[in-house]
Amino acid sequence: MARPLLASVLIAVIAGAPLPGLAQTAIPVAVDQRVRIWTDASEAVVGRVVAVTPQGLQIAGAGANPINVSTAAVRRVEVSRGQTSRGTGFRRGAIRGALILAAVGAVSGALQHEQVGEDGATVAEAAALGLWSGGLFGGLIGGAIGAARAGDRWQQVWP
């Protein structure tokens, strides 16, 4: 398989013929891929690739007209590898939120142990109560944020 390819490249180089594969852009994207491209502009261009030429890319974004992006202006390219589900976003957000607010709750409860309950509580009891309540509310808040932010998984492909 590699020998015929090598032979054709060698013949093309010796004969001085242009290689068809080298006429394409150096940016590794294909038509109909969802991409996020950074240029010198302040925001990234997000959309589907409509056309790929040696001079640049044509991206169909949220607007009606496709956007032309010059190859020379491109600083970074990411390709969408699918979307995460709301359930996955909820689970990840809930875990992160629970861990963060559980730690905050435990420290806060331990520092304020004299104000917990009618006659105060021990440091361990107050820390456990803060851990429990912080973890519970952090999990709910983080889960809601994670579900709302479920979106594309981006993989950088260039440079």
Secondary structure as UniProt FT lines:
FT   HELIX           2..15
FT   HELIX           20..23
FT   TURN            31..32
FT   STRAND          34..38
FT   STRAND          45..52
FT   STRAND          56..60
FT   STRAND          67..70
FT   HELIX           71..73
FT   STRAND          76..83
FT   HELIX           86..111
FT   HELIX           113..115
FT   HELIX           123..148
FT   STRAND          152..158
//
